[in-house]
């Protein structure tokens, strides 16, 4: 006797500059989901409305009271959710709190973990207390005026100016001198009302993806990111030919192990779960933490799918593992 398929919502969209990346991730997940086990539907979430996408382009409104809809004239409910929103409200804990309230299982980190990791300043401060190497930085809010002397003393030049709550390097600038800081701040403040001014870290850049479930931890091969631009910005991430991503990275085994071990340590400290990705700069063979991504991109250009392939895990098996860990038995 075959088991009844579970209904899965792939939640995508959001209201940030990462909307298109999120939709690309959701479409890629929909292609690889195990249709023998799951009926999957993309659910677009925006401030203007929550809608299920039908296979022929139909749109069905979501009832936010219980995250249900109506298909073919009948009530339709979901058994679980794959969160594929990069940025707010899917990566910052807002949706996670909603799903907790209505008792809907979802992939990935908890509401608190998502909120903490999405706030770069708070996350860096938390990890620094645990003696994780992080870059010195200054937090600025929109109503504050910048202090050139303080920036030069704490951060120096070059530095990076980035939205405190955001991803895909949207609104991020490299600043090489005091004459560039105001323009960079204005660009970042268009994305967020909090901005981080962060010391430039020299060295090679690496990314480490992993899966943490209740019973398993899978650490993927490390990727080295080599960009033709000043840094790994939005264009470099999503424009073919603008960056080289080498998986597995060419590293001494001891150095690779230190990056993987640090990723496990941070996962434990933050209590991350599901599919996560950590970015680092390597300075004198010591990895320095850049950021953690609790909803990594899953589009055709994304890093984690490359790492999973090098690890020998298909994306179908990856999502089977995540959903089996998420859904009640």
C-alpha positions in Angstrom: 0.0 0.0 0.0 1.5 3.3 -1.1 1.7 6.2 1.3 -0.3 9.4 0.5 1.9 12.2 -0.9 2.5 15.2 1.3 1.5 18.7 0.1 4.5 21.0 0.2 4.5 24.8 -0.3 7.7 26.3 -1.7 7.5 29.8 -0.3 9.2 32.4 -2.5 9.2 36.0 -3.4 9.3 38.5 -0.5 9.6 42.2 -0.6 13.4 42.8 -0.9 15.8 43.3 -3.8 16.3 39.5 -3.8 12.8 38.8 -5.1 14.0 37.5 -8.5 16.7 35.3 -6.9 14.1 33.8 -4.6 11.7 33.0 -7.5 14.6 31.4 -9.4 15.5 29.2 -6.3 11.8 28.2 -6.0 11.5 27.2 -9.6 14.7 25.1 -9.4 13.5 23.4 -6.2 10.1 22.6 -7.9 12.0 20.9 -10.8 14.0 18.6 -8.5 11.4 17.8 -5.8 10.6 14.1 -5.4 7.2 13.8 -7.0 6.9 10.2 -5.8 6.7 11.6 -2.3 5.5 15.2 -2.5 3.0 17.4 -4.3 4.8 20.7 -4.4 3.4 24.2 -5.2 5.1 27.6 -5.3 3.5 30.1 -3.0 4.4 33.7 -3.7 4.4 35.9 -0.7 4.4 39.7 -1.0 2.9 42.6 0.9 0.3 42.8 -1.9 -0.9 39.3 -1.4 -0.1 35.6 -0.8 -0.9 33.3 -3.8 -0.4 29.7 -4.9 0.8 29.3 -8.4 -1.1 26.8 -10.5 0.5 24.7 -13.2 -1.3 26.7 -16.0 -0.6 30.1 -14.6 -3.6 30.2 -12.3 -3.3 32.2 -9.0 -5.1 31.1 -5.8 -5.2 33.3 -2.7 -3.8 31.9 0.5 -6.0 32.1 3.6 -3.5 33.5 6.2 -5.5 32.2 9.1 -4.3 28.6 8.5 -2.1 28.9 5.3 -4.7 27.1 3.2 -6.3 27.7 -0.2 -8.9 26.4 -2.5 -8.0 24.3 -5.6 -10.7 23.1 -8.1 -13.4 24.4 -5.7 -12.2 22.3 -2.7 -10.2 23.3 0.4 -6.5 22.5 0.1 -4.0 22.4 3.0 -0.3 22.0 3.2 1.7 19.5 5.3 4.9 21.5 5.3 6.8 24.4 3.9 10.2 24.9 2.1 11.3 28.4 2.8 13.0 29.8 -0.3 12.6 33.6 0.4 16.0 35.4 0.5 15.6 38.5 2.6 12.5 39.6 4.4 10.1 38.1 5.5 11.5 34.6 4.9 15.1 34.9 6.1 14.7 37.3 9.0 12.4 35.2 11.2 9.1 36.8 10.4 7.6 33.9 8.5 9.1 31.4 10.8 7.2 33.0 13.7 4.0 33.0 11.7 4.4 29.3 10.9 5.2 28.5 14.6 1.9 30.3 15.6 -0.2 28.2 13.2 1.7 24.9 13.8 3.0 24.5 10.3 6.4 22.6 9.9 9.0 24.5 7.8 12.6 23.8 6.7 15.5 25.7 8.1 16.3 27.8 11.2 14.0 28.9 13.9 12.5 32.3 14.1 15.1 33.5 16.7 18.1 32.0 14.8 16.9 33.5 11.5 16.4 37.0 13.1 19.8 36.9 14.8 21.7 35.7 11.7 20.0 38.1 9.4 21.1 41.1 11.5 24.8 41.3 10.6 25.8 43.5 13.5 24.0 41.4 16.1 25.3 38.2 14.6 28.9 39.4 14.5 28.7 40.7 18.1 27.3 37.4 19.3 30.0 35.4 17.6 32.8 37.8 18.7 31.8 37.1 22.3 32.6 33.4 21.5 36.0 34.4 20.1 35.1 33.8 16.5 37.3 36.1 14.3 35.1 38.8 12.7 35.9 42.1 11.1 35.7 45.3 13.2 32.7 47.3 12.2 30.4 50.3 13.0 26.6 50.2 13.0 24.9 53.4 11.7 21.2 54.2 11.6 19.4 56.4 9.1 18.9 59.3 11.6 22.6 59.4 12.6 25.3 61.5 10.9 28.5 59.7 10.2 31.7 60.4 12.1 34.7 60.4 9.7 37.2 60.2 12.6 35.5 57.3 14.2 35.4 55.4 10.9 39.1 55.9 10.3 40.0 54.9 13.8 37.9 51.7 14.1 37.5 50.5 10.5 39.9 52.4 8.3 40.1 52.3 4.5 39.4 50.4 2.4 36.2 49.3 4.0 32.8 47.9 3.0 29.5 49.7 3.5 26.5 47.4 3.4 22.8 47.1 4.6 22.8 45.6 8.0 19.8 43.5 7.1 20.1 42.2 3.6 21.7 39.7 1.2 23.1 39.1 -2.3 25.3 42.1 -1.7 22.4 44.4 -2.7 23.3 48.0 -1.7 26.9 47.1 -0.8 29.9 49.2 -1.8 33.7 49.0 -1.4 35.0 52.4 -0.1 38.6 53.2 -0.7 38.7 56.7 0.8 36.8 59.3 2.8 35.5 61.0 -0.3 33.4 57.9 -1.2 31.8 57.2 2.1 28.7 59.4 1.8 27.6 58.0 -1.6 28.1 54.5 -0.3 26.0 55.2 2.8 23.2 56.7 0.6 23.2 53.5 -1.5 23.0 51.2 1.5 20.3 53.2 3.2 18.1 52.8 0.1 18.0 49.1 1.1 17.8 49.3 4.9 17.5 51.8 7.7 20.6 50.3 9.4 24.0 50.2 7.7 27.2 48.4 8.6 30.6 49.9 7.9 33.0 47.0 8.0 36.8 46.8 7.9 38.2 45.3 4.7 39.7 41.8 5.2 42.4 40.9 2.7 42.8 37.3 1.6 41.0 34.6 -0.4 37.2 34.1 0.0 35.6 30.8 0.7 32.2 29.4 1.2 31.2 26.3 3.2 27.7 24.8 2.9 26.2 22.1 5.1 23.0 20.3 6.2 22.2 19.9 9.9 19.2 17.7 10.8 18.2 16.2 14.1 20.4 13.2 13.5 22.8 14.1 10.7 25.4 16.7 9.7 26.7 16.8 6.1 29.5 19.2 5.4 29.9 19.9 1.7 33.2 20.6 -0.2 34.4 24.1 0.2 34.1 26.6 -2.7 36.7 29.3 -3.4 35.2 32.5 -4.9 37.4 34.5 -7.3 35.8 37.6 -8.7 36.9 39.9 -11.5 35.3 42.8 -9.6 36.3 44.7 -6.5 34.3 42.2 -4.4 31.7 39.4 -4.8 28.8 41.8 -5.5 25.4 41.2 -6.9 26.6 41.4 -10.5 29.5 39.0 -9.8 27.2 36.6 -8.1 24.6 36.3 -10.8 26.3 37.3 -14.1 28.0 34.4 -15.9 31.8 35.0 -16.3 32.1 37.7 -13.6 33.4 35.3 -11.0 35.0 31.9 -10.8 33.8 29.4 -8.2 36.1 26.5 -7.6 34.6 23.5 -5.9 36.2 21.8 -4.2 38.6 24.6 -3.3 42.4 24.0 -3.7 43.4 24.1 0.0 45.7 22.2 2.4 43.7 19.6 4.2 44.4 21.2 7.5 43.1 24.6 6.3 40.0 23.0 4.8 39.3 21.2 8.0 39.6 24.4 10.0 36.9 26.0 7.8 34.6 23.0 8.2 35.2 22.8 12.0 34.5 26.5 12.4 31.3 26.1 10.4 30.2 23.3 12.8 31.1 25.4 15.8 29.1 28.4 14.5 26.2 26.1 13.7 26.2 24.9 17.3 26.5 28.4 18.7 23.7 29.8 16.7 21.6 26.6 16.8 21.2 26.6 13.0 19.4 23.8 11.3 18.5 22.7 7.8 20.5 23.9 4.8 23.0 26.7 5.7 26.1 28.3 4.1 29.0 30.2 5.7 31.3 32.7 4.0 34.8 33.4 5.1 38.0 35.3 4.3 41.2 33.3 4.9 44.0 35.3 6.5 47.3 33.6 7.3 45.5 30.2 7.1 42.9 31.4 9.7 39.2 31.7 8.5 37.5 35.0 9.5 33.7 34.9 9.5 31.9 37.1 6.9 28.3 36.0 7.2 25.9 33.0 7.5 23.2 32.5 4.9 20.3 30.5 6.4 18.3 30.4 3.1 21.0 29.8 0.5 20.3 30.4 -3.1 19.2 27.3 -5.1 19.1 28.8 -8.6 21.3 27.4 -11.4 24.0 30.0 -10.6 24.1 29.3 -6.8 27.0 27.9 -4.8 25.3 25.2 -2.7 24.0 23.1 -5.7 27.6 23.0 -6.9 28.8 21.9 -3.5 26.1 19.2 -3.2 27.1 17.8 -6.6 30.8 17.6 -5.6 29.7 15.9 -2.4 27.8 13.3 -4.4 24.4 14.3 -3.1 21.6 15.0 -5.7 19.4 18.0 -5.0 16.4 15.6 -4.9 18.1 13.6 -2.1 19.0 16.8 -0.4 15.4 18.0 -0.2 14.2 14.5 0.7 16.5 14.7 3.7 15.4 18.2 4.7 11.7 17.3 4.4 12.0 14.0 6.2 13.6 15.9 9.1 11.0 18.7 9.0 7.7 16.8 8.6 6.2 14.7 11.4 6.5 11.0 11.0 
